[in-house]
Amino acid sequence: MVRVTKSATEVATEVVTDPAVFAGLAPEWERLYRRCGTATPFQSHAWLHSWWRSYGRPGRLRLVLVRDAGADGALVAAAPLMLRRGPVPALVPLGGAISDYGDVLLDDERADGAAAALAAALWPAARTGLVDLREVRPGGAAERVYACWRGPRRRLADSPCLELPAVPVAELAARLPSAKAAQRVRAKLRRLAALGVQHRVVPAGDPEAVAAALHRLLELHRLQWQGRGVTPEHLRSRFREHLVRSAVAMARSGDAVVTEFRLDGEVAAVNLTLLGGRLAGGYLYGAHPRLREHKADVAVMLLDACAEHTAATGHRTLSLLRGDEPYKHHWRPERVVNQRLLLARRRTAPLLSAVACDVAVRRRGKALLRRMRERDDG
C-alpha cells in the first residue's frame, strides 16, 4: 500500500507499507543513498531490504518518502521505519540490533527543505506513538529532521562507537602511546609475513564466490567462539540468509569488501568490511583457532587489511563500530556516542518521558552492577 500526499511546496510525500513496492524502490533509493553524504552502509537498499525479508513482520512496514513534485518525481528524502507495538508504540528504524547505525536519507543538495518535508510527513505518525530514531551517528541526517520537529522531542545518548582515521596500520601504530607499543605492532606484522599469511579480496563480480566466502566466514565465526559467549543471532539461519544476500549485493555495488586470509594454502579467516560515503568498518569476521595457535595476532591482521581498503577508497573514518571493548582501545580510537532522537506530539509526550525515564533507570542499574563487580574483583 502507498499513501500519497501532495504539497504546494514542491514536494510530495508517501507512506509505503507494501514490501513489493519497497523491493521496487532499489534504483532510486540507491541514487538518494549516493547523494546523502552522511549515509552509512546500513542505510543502503541492499542492507535494509534484505533485513526486512529476514526480520520484518507483516503489516509493520512504514517507509516515509519525500519526492520532488516536479515531472521527474525524484526521491529527496526517505525514512526507513517499521511499526513497533507494545506498551510504548513507536516507529523505529529498519535494521534492528544487527545494524550499527540508523538514520534517514536526505539529498545533500536539498537537505534543509527535504528535512522539513520529512518532519511534516512524520508528524501524523506521532499521533498515537513515538518516532524513535536509534543509533544515529553524530552529524547524521536525522539531526536535521530533529531540528525541524515542532512538537516535544528528546535527545539521549545511545551506543558508543570507536573510530580511527582511515590510514594504513603503520600510521595507526604511530598513534600508540609509546615507541615500544608501535614496535610490537610492527613485530606482529612481521610475524604474519613470516607465517606466510596472505590475503585477497574475493572478486565482487563473482557472486557465487562472494556467497561461498560469507558462508565460510560464518562457519569460522562459529568455530572461533565455540565454548564461549557467541552472539546467538549470528548462529541463526535468518542472520545467515540476510548477511549473504545483502553483502553479495553490496559487494557488487562497492559498498562491501569480502577478504579471505590463507595460511598454508587454506582459508583460515574471512572478513566483511562495509563501506559508506565517509566511513568504513569491519562488520564481522571468522578466524580459525589455529591462527592463534601459530601466534598470529588476528586483530592486527584484520585491521591491516581493513585499513588498506579504506585508505585506497578515500574513506575518512575507519569505524570499529558499536561496542567499547578493551581490545579496541589499544589503538587509541576516538569514542563517538550514537544518539537516540525521540519525537512526539503533545498527546504522546508522556510516552517520551516514559522512555527517557526507562533509559535512565537502566543506566543506573548497569552502573550499579559494574561497581559491584569491581568491588568483588577487588
C-alpha positions as CSV (number, residue, x, y, z in Angstrom):
1,M,0.0,0.0,0.0
2,V,1.2,3.5,-0.8
3,R,-0.4,6.6,0.6
4,V,0.5,9.9,-1.2
5,T,0.1,13.4,0.0
6,K,0.7,16.2,-2.5
7,S,2.1,19.6,-1.3
8,A,2.1,23.0,-2.9
9,T,5.7,23.4,-1.6
10,E,7.4,21.5,-4.4
11,V,7.3,18.1,-2.8
12,A,5.0,15.1,-2.4
13,T,5.1,12.7,0.5
14,E,4.3,8.9,0.5
15,V,4.0,6.3,3.1
16,V,4.8,2.9,1.7
17,T,3.6,-0.2,3.5
18,D,3.9,-2.8,0.7
19,P,7.1,-4.9,0.7
20,A,6.8,-5.4,-3.0
21,V,6.9,-1.6,-3.5
22,F,10.0,-1.5,-1.2
23,A,11.7,-4.0,-3.4
24,G,11.0,-1.9,-6.5
25,L,12.5,1.2,-4.9
26,A,16.0,-0.1,-5.2
27,P,17.3,2.0,-8.1
28,E,16.0,5.4,-6.9
29,W,16.8,4.5,-3.2
30,E,20.4,3.9,-4.2
31,R,20.5,7.2,-6.1
32,L,19.4,9.0,-3.0
33,Y,21.8,7.0,-0.8
34,R,24.7,8.2,-3.0
35,R,23.5,11.8,-2.7
36,C,23.4,11.6,1.1
37,G,26.9,12.3,2.4
38,T,26.2,11.2,5.9
39,A,24.7,7.8,5.0
40,T,26.3,4.7,6.4
41,P,26.2,1.2,4.7
42,F,23.3,0.4,7.0
43,Q,21.1,2.8,5.0
44,S,21.7,1.1,1.7
45,H,18.7,-0.5,0.0
46,A,20.6,-3.8,-0.2
47,W,21.0,-3.9,3.6
48,L,17.6,-2.7,4.6
49,H,15.5,-4.6,2.1
50,S,17.4,-7.8,2.9
51,W,16.9,-7.2,6.6
52,W,13.2,-6.7,6.1
53,R,13.0,-10.0,4.2
54,S,14.6,-11.8,7.2
55,Y,13.3,-9.9,10.1
56,G,10.3,-7.9,9.0
57,R,6.8,-8.6,10.3
58,P,3.7,-8.4,8.1
59,G,1.8,-5.1,8.3
60,R,4.6,-3.3,10.1
61,L,6.5,-1.6,7.2
62,R,6.4,2.2,7.1
63,L,8.7,3.8,4.6
64,V,8.2,7.6,4.7
65,L,9.3,9.1,1.4
66,V,9.6,12.7,0.1
67,R,9.7,13.3,-3.7
68,D,10.2,16.3,-5.9
69,A,6.7,17.3,-7.0
70,G,8.1,18.0,-10.5
71,A,7.9,15.8,-13.5
72,D,10.8,13.5,-12.6
73,G,9.4,12.8,-9.0
74,A,13.0,12.3,-7.8
75,L,13.3,10.9,-4.2
76,V,14.8,13.6,-2.0
77,A,14.3,12.1,1.5
78,A,13.4,8.7,3.0
79,A,12.9,7.4,6.5
80,P,13.1,3.5,6.6
81,L,10.9,2.7,9.5
82,M,8.6,0.0,10.9
83,L,5.8,0.0,13.4
84,R,6.6,-1.4,16.9
85,R,3.6,-2.2,19.0
86,G,3.7,-2.7,22.8
87,P,3.5,-0.6,25.9
88,V,5.2,2.3,24.0
89,P,4.1,2.2,20.4
90,A,6.6,3.7,18.1
91,L,8.0,3.9,14.6
92,V,11.6,2.6,14.8
93,P,14.3,2.2,12.1
94,L,14.6,-0.9,10.0
95,G,17.8,-2.8,10.6
96,G,17.3,-3.6,14.3
97,A,20.0,-4.7,16.7
98,I,22.3,-6.1,14.0
99,S,22.8,-2.6,12.4
100,D,25.4,-0.4,14.0
101,Y,23.9,2.9,12.7
102,G,20.4,4.1,12.0
103,D,19.5,7.2,10.1
104,V,17.3,8.8,7.4
105,L,18.4,9.8,4.0
106,L,18.4,13.4,2.7
107,D,19.5,14.7,-0.7
108,D,22.5,16.9,0.2
109,E,21.6,19.5,-2.4
110,R,18.1,19.9,-0.9
111,A,18.8,18.8,2.7
112,D,17.1,21.6,4.6
113,G,13.8,21.5,2.6
114,A,13.8,17.8,2.4
115,A,14.3,17.5,6.2
116,A,11.4,19.9,6.9
117,A,9.2,17.9,4.5
118,L,10.2,14.6,6.1
119,A,9.4,16.0,9.6
120,A,6.0,17.1,8.4
121,A,5.4,13.7,6.8
122,L,6.3,12.0,10.1
123,W,4.0,14.3,12.1
124,P,0.8,12.3,11.6
125,A,2.6,9.1,12.7
126,A,3.2,10.7,16.1
127,R,-0.5,11.0,16.9
128,T,-0.5,7.6,18.6
129,G,3.1,6.8,19.3
130,L,6.7,8.0,19.2
131,V,9.2,8.3,16.3
132,D,12.2,6.6,18.0
133,L,15.3,7.0,15.9
134,R,18.1,4.9,17.4
135,E,21.8,4.7,16.8
136,V,22.1,8.0,14.9
137,R,25.8,8.9,14.3
138,P,26.6,12.5,15.3
139,G,26.2,14.6,12.3
140,G,23.6,12.2,10.8
141,A,20.8,13.3,8.5
142,A,18.2,12.6,11.2
143,E,19.6,15.6,13.2
144,R,18.1,17.9,10.6
145,V,14.7,16.3,11.0
146,Y,15.0,16.6,14.8
147,A,15.8,20.3,14.4
148,C,12.6,20.8,12.3
149,W,10.3,19.0,14.7
150,R,7.7,21.3,16.2
151,G,6.5,19.0,19.0
152,P,8.1,17.6,22.1
153,R,11.4,15.9,21.4
154,R,14.3,14.5,23.4
155,R,17.9,13.6,22.6
156,L,19.5,10.7,24.5
157,A,22.9,9.0,24.3
158,D,22.8,5.6,22.6
159,S,25.7,3.2,22.0
160,P,29.3,4.2,21.9
161,C,31.4,3.6,18.8
162,L,35.1,3.8,18.4
163,E,36.7,5.4,15.4
164,L,40.1,5.7,13.8
165,P,41.4,7.7,10.9
166,A,41.4,5.7,7.7
167,V,45.1,5.4,7.3
168,P,47.5,2.4,6.9
169,V,48.4,0.4,10.0
170,A,51.9,1.8,10.0
171,E,50.4,5.3,10.6
172,L,48.0,3.9,13.2
173,A,50.9,2.4,15.1
174,A,52.4,5.9,15.3
175,R,49.4,6.9,17.3
176,L,50.2,4.4,20.1
177,P,51.3,5.8,23.4
178,S,54.9,4.5,23.3
179,A,57.6,3.6,20.8
180,K,57.6,0.0,22.3
181,A,53.8,-0.4,21.5
182,A,54.5,0.7,17.9
183,Q,57.4,-1.7,17.7
184,R,55.1,-4.6,18.9
185,V,52.7,-3.9,16.1
186,R,55.4,-3.9,13.5
187,A,56.7,-7.2,15.1
188,K,53.2,-8.7,14.7
189,L,53.0,-7.7,11.1
190,R,56.4,-9.3,10.5
191,R,55.2,-12.5,12.3
192,L,52.2,-12.6,9.9
193,A,54.5,-12.3,6.9
194,A,56.9,-15.0,8.3
195,L,54.0,-17.4,8.7
196,G,53.1,-16.8,5.1
197,V,49.6,-15.4,5.8
198,Q,48.2,-14.0,2.6
199,H,45.0,-12.1,1.9
200,R,43.0,-11.5,-1.2
201,V,39.7,-9.7,-1.9
202,V,37.1,-12.0,-3.2
203,P,36.0,-10.7,-6.7
204,A,32.8,-8.7,-6.3
205,G,31.8,-9.6,-9.8
206,D,31.6,-13.3,-8.9
207,P,28.5,-13.5,-6.6
208,E,28.9,-17.3,-6.1
209,A,32.4,-16.8,-4.8
210,V,31.3,-14.0,-2.5
211,A,28.5,-16.1,-1.2
212,A,30.8,-19.1,-0.6
213,A,33.3,-16.8,1.3
214,L,30.5,-15.5,3.5
215,H,29.3,-18.9,4.4
216,R,32.9,-19.8,5.3
217,L,33.1,-16.6,7.4
218,L,30.0,-17.7,9.4
219,E,31.3,-21.2,9.9
220,L,34.7,-19.9,11.1
221,H,32.9,-17.4,13.3
222,R,31.0,-20.2,15.0
223,L,34.3,-22.2,15.4
224,Q,36.2,-19.3,16.9
225,W,33.5,-18.8,19.5
226,Q,32.9,-22.4,20.3
227,G,32.5,-22.9,24.0
228,R,32.5,-19.1,24.6
229,G,29.8,-16.4,24.6
230,V,29.0,-16.1,20.9
231,T,26.2,-13.7,19.9
232,P,23.3,-16.2,19.5
233,E,21.8,-14.3,16.5
234,H,25.0,-14.9,14.5
235,L,24.2,-18.6,14.5
236,R,20.7,-18.3,13.3
237,S,19.6,-19.1,9.7
238,R,17.8,-15.8,9.3
239,F,21.0,-13.9,10.0
240,R,23.0,-16.1,7.6
241,E,20.4,-15.5,4.9
242,H,20.4,-11.8,5.4
243,L,24.2,-11.4,5.6
244,V,24.8,-13.4,2.4
245,R,22.0,-11.8,0.5
246,S,22.9,-8.2,1.4
247,A,26.7,-8.5,1.3
248,V,26.7,-10.1,-2.2
249,A,24.6,-7.2,-3.5
250,M,26.7,-4.6,-1.5
251,A,30.0,-6.0,-2.8
252,R,28.7,-5.7,-6.4
253,S,27.8,-2.0,-5.8
254,G,31.1,-1.2,-4.0
255,D,29.6,-1.0,-0.5
256,A,31.2,-4.1,0.9
257,V,34.5,-6.0,0.6
258,V,35.0,-9.6,1.5
259,T,38.6,-10.6,2.2
260,E,40.0,-14.1,2.6
261,F,43.2,-14.9,4.6
262,R,45.1,-18.0,3.8
263,L,47.5,-20.0,5.8
264,D,49.3,-22.9,4.2
265,G,47.1,-22.6,1.2
266,E,43.8,-22.9,3.2
267,V,41.3,-20.2,4.1
268,A,41.9,-19.5,7.8
269,A,39.9,-16.3,8.2
270,V,37.3,-14.2,6.3
271,N,36.4,-10.6,7.0
272,L,33.5,-8.5,5.8
273,T,34.1,-4.8,5.6
274,L,31.2,-2.4,4.9
275,L,31.9,0.8,3.1
276,G,29.8,4.0,3.3
277,G,30.2,7.5,2.0
278,R,32.5,8.8,4.7
279,L,33.3,5.8,6.8
280,A,34.1,2.1,6.6
281,G,34.0,-0.6,9.3
282,G,34.8,-4.3,9.8
283,Y,31.4,-5.7,10.4
284,L,32.0,-9.4,11.1
285,Y,34.9,-11.9,10.7
286,G,35.6,-15.5,11.3
287,A,39.0,-16.9,12.1
288,H,40.2,-20.5,12.6
289,P,41.6,-21.1,16.1
290,R,44.9,-22.4,14.6
291,L,45.8,-18.8,13.7
292,R,46.2,-18.1,17.4
293,E,48.0,-21.4,17.9
294,H,50.5,-20.0,15.4
295,K,50.7,-16.9,17.5
296,A,49.2,-14.8,14.7
297,D,47.6,-11.6,16.0
298,V,44.2,-11.8,14.3
299,A,43.2,-8.2,15.3
300,V,46.3,-6.7,13.7
301,M,45.8,-8.9,10.6
302,L,42.2,-7.8,10.1
303,L,42.9,-4.1,10.9
304,D,45.8,-4.1,8.4
305,A,43.6,-5.4,5.6
306,C,40.6,-3.2,6.6
307,A,42.8,0.0,6.7
308,E,44.2,-0.9,3.3
309,H,40.7,-0.9,1.8
310,T,39.7,2.3,3.4
311,A,42.8,4.2,2.6
312,A,42.6,3.0,-1.0
313,T,38.9,4.1,-1.4
314,G,39.2,7.5,0.1
315,H,37.1,7.0,3.2
316,R,37.8,9.4,6.1
317,T,36.9,7.2,9.0
318,L,37.6,3.6,10.0
319,S,34.9,2.7,12.4
320,L,35.3,-0.1,14.9
321,L,31.5,0.0,15.1
322,R,29.5,-0.4,18.3
323,G,31.0,-1.6,21.5
324,D,33.5,-0.3,23.9
325,E,35.6,-3.5,24.3
326,P,39.0,-3.0,25.9
327,Y,41.0,-4.5,23.0
328,K,39.7,-1.7,20.7
329,H,41.3,0.9,23.0
330,H,44.7,-0.4,22.2
331,W,44.7,1.8,19.0
332,R,43.7,5.0,20.9
333,P,40.5,5.5,19.0
334,E,38.1,8.4,19.4
335,R,35.0,7.5,21.4
336,V,31.9,8.7,19.5
337,V,28.5,8.1,21.1
338,N,25.5,7.5,18.8
339,Q,22.3,9.4,19.5
340,R,18.7,8.4,20.2
341,L,16.3,11.0,18.8
342,L,12.8,10.8,20.2
343,L,10.0,12.8,18.5
344,A,6.4,13.1,19.9
345,R,3.3,15.3,19.8
346,R,1.7,16.9,22.8
347,R,-0.7,14.0,23.3
348,T,2.2,11.4,23.1
349,A,4.7,13.4,25.2
350,P,4.1,11.2,28.3
351,L,5.4,8.2,26.2
352,L,8.6,10.3,25.5
353,S,9.0,10.9,29.2
354,A,8.5,7.2,30.0
355,V,11.2,6.1,27.5
356,A,13.6,8.7,28.9
357,C,13.0,7.5,32.5
358,D,13.4,3.9,31.5
359,V,16.7,4.6,29.8
360,A,17.9,6.5,32.9
361,V,16.9,3.6,35.3
362,R,18.6,1.1,33.1
363,R,21.8,3.1,33.0
364,R,21.8,3.5,36.8
365,G,21.3,-0.3,37.1
366,K,24.2,-1.1,34.8
367,A,26.4,1.4,36.6
368,L,25.5,-0.2,40.0
369,L,26.3,-3.7,38.6
370,R,29.6,-2.5,37.3
371,R,30.6,-1.1,40.7
372,M,29.5,-4.3,42.4
373,R,31.7,-6.4,40.0
374,E,34.6,-4.1,40.5
375,R,34.2,-4.3,44.3
376,D,34.0,-8.1,44.2
377,D,37.1,-8.3,41.9
378,G,39.0,-6.0,44.3
